[in-house]
Amino acid sequence: MTVGDQAVVRRLVDRVAVVTGGASGIGLATARRFAAEGAHVVIGDVDPTSGKAAADEVGGLFVQVDVTAEEQVTGLFQAAVDTYGGLDIAFNNAGISPPDDDSILTTGLDAWRRVQEVNLTSVYLCCKAAIPHMQARGRGSIINTASFVARMGAATSQISYTASKGGVLAMSRELGVQFAREGIRVNALSPGPVNTPLLQELFAKDPERAARRLVHIPMGRFAEAEEIAAAVAFLASDDASFITANEFLVDGGICGAYVTPL
């Protein structure tokens, strides 16, 4: 099987995977990768049109979901179990980065709360819904989308986004430890800047931000969504069987850099 121009191994044959935010960006790329590796894919997304199109593309199931609503999140994971007989993988990826999330001096409380709800509370709800199904299975892999910004300070601040991703890191570590002996692995994936519609929209409003960020990436470019998806597929697979309670950085070297190449 291939994804884009890359041949992929089939490590996820008959595994059942839920992907939130699966209609675009990293979520869509991961849904494609999961399907190419043999998984049954359930896409949860708030957008019914693109969500259904994505599910049809990968031969999977679409469930419209507001990831901040507990009943809807519970229903998403139950739909996966009802349709495919169990749950093996949860990629809790849905998130937002709105322009009104900026410096702490200008970001209002409503913007703060909205980002926390979508980026952090949703991960809590998804993990809470997924873990009992994985306990019934006796195994599972949860991958929560964090970000490299959770471990670095930035003068071009997105204060609520940064704080929410720090919360994802801490929660993923704790869950990874708590459920390790039940065969359930929980890891946080921390991408660097990724060439997705979300990033393009943010930087289109402020090109200076894009330029200021790009100079700090040793590899000299933003990641492609398919590169992040490959890392997610690894963490979901048995190739990562001894990896849990971990932060998996896929950042082009940003967090290791003191000075970048000219």
GUVEXSE-583951 format. One record per residue (C-alpha): residue in three letters; x, y, z; residue number from 1. Coordinates in steps of 0.05 Angstrom, whole numbers, always signed. Layout:
<rs>
{r 'ALA'; {X; Y; Z}; NUM};
...
</rs>
This chain:
<rs>
{r 'MET'; {+0; +0; +0}; 1};
{r 'THR'; {+22; +72; -12}; 2};
{r 'VAL'; {+4; +139; +18}; 3};
{r 'GLY'; {+25; +194; -29}; 4};
{r 'ASP'; {+91; +170; -57}; 5};
{r 'GLN'; {+109; +127; +4}; 6};
{r 'ALA'; {+99; +53; +12}; 7};
{r 'VAL'; {+71; +35; +80}; 8};
{r 'VAL'; {+70; -28; +121}; 9};
{r 'ARG'; {+4; -57; +144}; 10};
{r 'ARG'; {+13; -57; +219}; 11};
{r 'LEU'; {-59; -40; +237}; 12};
{r 'VAL'; {-99; -94; +201}; 13};
{r 'ASP'; {-169; -99; +232}; 14};
{r 'ARG'; {-152; -50; +287}; 15};
{r 'VAL'; {-208; -1; +303}; 16};
{r 'ALA'; {-186; +72; +305}; 17};
{r 'VAL'; {-224; +135; +323}; 18};
{r 'VAL'; {-196; +201; +298}; 19};
{r 'THR'; {-225; +267; +322}; 20};
{r 'GLY'; {-215; +327; +278}; 21};
{r 'GLY'; {-209; +276; +222}; 22};
{r 'ALA'; {-239; +318; +166}; 23};
{r 'SER'; {-177; +359; +151}; 24};
{r 'GLY'; {-104; +371; +166}; 25};
{r 'ILE'; {-67; +322; +210}; 26};
{r 'GLY'; {-131; +285; +226}; 27};
{r 'LEU'; {-147; +271; +153}; 28};
{r 'ALA'; {-76; +252; +137}; 29};
{r 'THR'; {-76; +203; +196}; 30};
{r 'ALA'; {-143; +174; +177}; 31};
{r 'ARG'; {-114; +159; +108}; 32};
{r 'ARG'; {-52; +129; +139}; 33};
{r 'PHE'; {-91; +86; +187}; 34};
{r 'ALA'; {-135; +60; +130}; 35};
{r 'ALA'; {-73; +46; +87}; 36};
{r 'GLU'; {-45; +4; +144}; 37};
{r 'GLY'; {-109; -37; +148}; 38};
{r 'ALA'; {-149; -4; +204}; 39};
{r 'HIS'; {-223; +8; +208}; 40};
{r 'VAL'; {-228; +84; +216}; 41};
{r 'VAL'; {-282; +124; +251}; 42};
{r 'ILE'; {-278; +199; +238}; 43};
{r 'GLY'; {-307; +246; +288}; 44};
{r 'ASP'; {-314; +318; +266}; 45};
{r 'VAL'; {-360; +377; +274}; 46};
{r 'ASP'; {-364; +389; +199}; 47};
{r 'PRO'; {-414; +340; +168}; 48};
{r 'THR'; {-396; +353; +95}; 49};
{r 'SER'; {-320; +345; +98}; 50};
{r 'GLY'; {-326; +293; +153}; 51};
{r 'LYS'; {-371; +248; +112}; 52};
{r 'ALA'; {-326; +258; +51}; 53};
{r 'ALA'; {-265; +238; +91}; 54};
{r 'ALA'; {-299; +176; +119}; 55};
{r 'ASP'; {-322; +155; +49}; 56};
{r 'GLU'; {-251; +164; +23}; 57};
{r 'VAL'; {-221; +117; +74}; 58};
{r 'GLY'; {-279; +68; +74}; 59};
{r 'GLY'; {-297; +84; +145}; 60};
{r 'LEU'; {-352; +113; +189}; 61};
{r 'PHE'; {-367; +186; +202}; 62};
{r 'VAL'; {-398; +211; +266}; 63};
{r 'GLN'; {-414; +285; +274}; 64};
{r 'VAL'; {-390; +306; +342}; 65};
{r 'ASP'; {-378; +368; +384}; 66};
{r 'VAL'; {-317; +344; +423}; 67};
{r 'THR'; {-334; +390; +481}; 68};
{r 'ALA'; {-401; +355; +493}; 69};
{r 'GLU'; {-393; +293; +537}; 70};
{r 'GLU'; {-454; +255; +511}; 71};
{r 'GLN'; {-433; +265; +439}; 72};
{r 'VAL'; {-362; +242; +454}; 73};
{r 'THR'; {-388; +180; +490}; 74};
{r 'GLY'; {-432; +167; +430}; 75};
{r 'LEU'; {-374; +173; +381}; 76};
{r 'PHE'; {-334; +118; +415}; 77};
{r 'GLN'; {-395; +75; +426}; 78};
{r 'ALA'; {-410; +80; +351}; 79};
{r 'ALA'; {-340; +53; +336}; 80};
{r 'VAL'; {-351; -6; +383}; 81};
{r 'ASP'; {-421; -20; +357}; 82};
{r 'THR'; {-399; -17; +284}; 83};
{r 'TYR'; {-332; -54; +287}; 84};
{r 'GLY'; {-335; -94; +352}; 85};
{r 'GLY'; {-284; -57; +395}; 86};
{r 'LEU'; {-235; -1; +402}; 87};
{r 'ASP'; {-159; -5; +394}; 88};
{r 'ILE'; {-135; +66; +377}; 89};
{r 'ALA'; {-158; +135; +396}; 90};
{r 'PHE'; {-125; +194; +363}; 91};
{r 'ASN'; {-152; +253; +402}; 92};
{r 'ASN'; {-132; +308; +354}; 93};
{r 'ALA'; {-188; +360; +348}; 94};
{r 'GLY'; {-165; +430; +365}; 95};
{r 'ILE'; {-170; +503; +348}; 96};
{r 'SER'; {-122; +562; +346}; 97};
{r 'PRO'; {-165; +625; +336}; 98};
{r 'PRO'; {-137; +694; +323}; 99};
{r 'ASP'; {-167; +723; +386}; 100};
{r 'ASP'; {-122; +678; +428}; 101};
{r 'ASP'; {-61; +722; +432}; 102};
{r 'SER'; {-21; +756; +487}; 103};
{r 'ILE'; {-48; +747; +558}; 104};
{r 'LEU'; {-57; +823; +559}; 105};
{r 'THR'; {-107; +822; +501}; 106};
{r 'THR'; {-139; +752; +504}; 107};
{r 'GLY'; {-207; +755; +535}; 108};
{r 'LEU'; {-236; +704; +582}; 109};
{r 'ASP'; {-285; +678; +531}; 110};
{r 'ALA'; {-229; +664; +481}; 111};
{r 'TRP'; {-188; +631; +536}; 112};
{r 'ARG'; {-245; +585; +557}; 113};
{r 'ARG'; {-264; +567; +485}; 114};
{r 'VAL'; {-193; +543; +469}; 115};
{r 'GLN'; {-187; +505; +534}; 116};
{r 'GLU'; {-253; +470; +521}; 117};
{r 'VAL'; {-236; +448; +451}; 118};
{r 'ASN'; {-162; +433; +461}; 119};
{r 'LEU'; {-159; +405; +531}; 120};
{r 'THR'; {-227; +387; +558}; 121};
{r 'SER'; {-242; +348; +494}; 122};
{r 'VAL'; {-180; +305; +505}; 123};
{r 'TYR'; {-203; +291; +576}; 124};
{r 'LEU'; {-272; +271; +550}; 125};
{r 'CYS'; {-244; +228; +494}; 126};
{r 'CYS'; {-196; +191; +540}; 127};
{r 'LYS'; {-251; +181; +591}; 128};
{r 'ALA'; {-296; +151; +537}; 129};
{r 'ALA'; {-242; +109; +503}; 130};
{r 'ILE'; {-208; +77; +562}; 131};
{r 'PRO'; {-265; +31; +586}; 132};
{r 'HIS'; {-272; +3; +516}; 133};
{r 'MET'; {-197; -11; +515}; 134};
{r 'GLN'; {-200; -43; +583}; 135};
{r 'ALA'; {-252; -90; +555}; 136};
{r 'ARG'; {-204; -106; +498}; 137};
{r 'GLY'; {-144; -114; +544}; 138};
{r 'ARG'; {-102; -67; +502}; 139};
{r 'GLY'; {-103; +0; +467}; 140};
{r 'SER'; {-63; +60; +443}; 141};
{r 'ILE'; {-85; +132; +457}; 142};
{r 'ILE'; {-48; +188; +422}; 143};
{r 'ASN'; {-65; +259; +444}; 144};
{r 'THR'; {-45; +318; +402}; 145};
{r 'ALA'; {-2; +367; +442}; 146};
{r 'SER'; {+48; +415; +411}; 147};
{r 'PHE'; {+121; +436; +415}; 148};
{r 'VAL'; {+97; +503; +441}; 149};
{r 'ALA'; {+79; +469; +507}; 150};
{r 'ARG'; {+153; +464; +523}; 151};
{r 'MET'; {+178; +530; +495}; 152};
{r 'GLY'; {+163; +603; +508}; 153};
{r 'ALA'; {+143; +649; +451}; 154};
{r 'ALA'; {+140; +724; +445}; 155};
{r 'THR'; {+87; +714; +391}; 156};
{r 'SER'; {+40; +686; +443}; 157};
{r 'GLN'; {-23; +644; +437}; 158};
{r 'ILE'; {-32; +640; +512}; 159};
{r 'SER'; {-92; +593; +517}; 160};
{r 'TYR'; {-68; +547; +461}; 161};
{r 'THR'; {+0; +540; +495}; 162};
{r 'ALA'; {-30; +527; +563}; 163};
{r 'SER'; {-80; +477; +535}; 164};
{r 'LYS'; {-25; +437; +502}; 165};
{r 'GLY'; {+15; +437; +566}; 166};
{r 'GLY'; {-46; +406; +599}; 167};
{r 'VAL'; {-49; +353; +545}; 168};
{r 'LEU'; {+23; +334; +560}; 169};
{r 'ALA'; {+12; +327; +635}; 170};
{r 'MET'; {-53; +289; +627}; 171};
{r 'SER'; {-23; +241; +577}; 172};
{r 'ARG'; {+35; +225; +623}; 173};
{r 'GLU'; {-11; +211; +681}; 174};
{r 'LEU'; {-58; +166; +641}; 175};
{r 'GLY'; {+1; +130; +610}; 176};
{r 'VAL'; {+26; +112; +679}; 177};
{r 'GLN'; {-42; +95; +709}; 178};
{r 'PHE'; {-63; +46; +655}; 179};
{r 'ALA'; {+4; +17; +634}; 180};
{r 'ARG'; {-8; -50; +667}; 181};
{r 'GLU'; {-74; -58; +633}; 182};
{r 'GLY'; {-41; -57; +565}; 183};
{r 'ILE'; {-65; +13; +549}; 184};
{r 'ARG'; {-11; +61; +524}; 185};
{r 'VAL'; {-22; +136; +526}; 186};
{r 'ASN'; {+25; +184; +491}; 187};
{r 'ALA'; {+25; +257; +472}; 188};
{r 'LEU'; {+46; +275; +402}; 189};
{r 'SER'; {+79; +344; +397}; 190};
{r 'PRO'; {+83; +368; +325}; 191};
{r 'GLY'; {+123; +429; +304}; 192};
{r 'PRO'; {+88; +478; +256}; 193};
{r 'VAL'; {+50; +437; +204}; 194};
{r 'ASN'; {+29; +460; +135}; 195};
{r 'THR'; {-46; +453; +148}; 196};
{r 'PRO'; {-106; +498; +135}; 197};
{r 'LEU'; {-105; +518; +209}; 198};
{r 'LEU'; {-34; +544; +205}; 199};
{r 'GLN'; {-43; +575; +137}; 200};
{r 'GLU'; {-104; +614; +162}; 201};
{r 'LEU'; {-66; +638; +224}; 202};
{r 'PHE'; {-5; +661; +185}; 203};
{r 'ALA'; {-44; +691; +127}; 204};
{r 'LYS'; {-70; +742; +178}; 205};
{r 'ASP'; {+1; +757; +202}; 206};
{r 'PRO'; {+57; +738; +153}; 207};
{r 'GLU'; {+109; +765; +201}; 208};
{r 'ARG'; {+91; +710; +250}; 209};
{r 'ALA'; {+104; +657; +197}; 210};
{r 'ALA'; {+172; +687; +180}; 211};
{r 'ARG'; {+192; +693; +253}; 212};
{r 'ARG'; {+174; +620; +266}; 213};
{r 'LEU'; {+205; +591; +204}; 214};
{r 'VAL'; {+275; +618; +219}; 215};
{r 'HIS'; {+276; +576; +283}; 216};
{r 'ILE'; {+264; +509; +249}; 217};
{r 'PRO'; {+331; +474; +235}; 218};
{r 'MET'; {+302; +437; +176}; 219};
{r 'GLY'; {+281; +503; +145}; 220};
{r 'ARG'; {+208; +485; +130}; 221};
{r 'PHE'; {+142; +468; +162}; 222};
{r 'ALA'; {+122; +395; +168}; 223};
{r 'GLU'; {+72; +363; +121}; 224};
{r 'ALA'; {+11; +330; +152}; 225};
{r 'GLU'; {+32; +263; +124}; 226};
{r 'GLU'; {+97; +266; +164}; 227};
{r 'ILE'; {+58; +275; +228}; 228};
{r 'ALA'; {+10; +220; +208}; 229};
{r 'ALA'; {+68; +172; +201}; 230};
{r 'ALA'; {+88; +186; +273}; 231};
{r 'VAL'; {+17; +175; +297}; 232};
{r 'ALA'; {+13; +108; +260}; 233};
{r 'PHE'; {+78; +87; +293}; 234};
{r 'LEU'; {+52; +104; +363}; 235};
{r 'ALA'; {-13; +67; +347}; 236};
{r 'SER'; {+23; +4; +325}; 237};
{r 'ASP'; {+57; -52; +362}; 238};
{r 'ASP'; {+124; -23; +339}; 239};
{r 'ALA'; {+113; +26; +397}; 240};
{r 'SER'; {+94; -29; +446}; 241};
{r 'PHE'; {+142; -5; +501}; 242};
{r 'ILE'; {+127; +69; +493}; 243};
{r 'THR'; {+77; +101; +541}; 244};
{r 'ALA'; {+70; +163; +584}; 245};
{r 'ASN'; {+116; +196; +534}; 246};
{r 'GLU'; {+120; +260; +493}; 247};
{r 'PHE'; {+136; +244; +421}; 248};
{r 'LEU'; {+166; +306; +388}; 249};
{r 'VAL'; {+160; +313; +312}; 250};
{r 'ASP'; {+185; +384; +306}; 251};
{r 'GLY'; {+241; +388; +254}; 252};
{r 'GLY'; {+292; +399; +309}; 253};
{r 'ILE'; {+261; +462; +339}; 254};
{r 'CYS'; {+265; +440; +411}; 255};
{r 'GLY'; {+337; +418; +403}; 256};
{r 'ALA'; {+362; +481; +371}; 257};
{r 'TYR'; {+404; +537; +402}; 258};
{r 'VAL'; {+422; +569; +335}; 259};
{r 'THR'; {+394; +546; +268}; 260};
{r 'PRO'; {+435; +539; +203}; 261};
{r 'LEU'; {+441; +599; +158}; 262};
</rs>
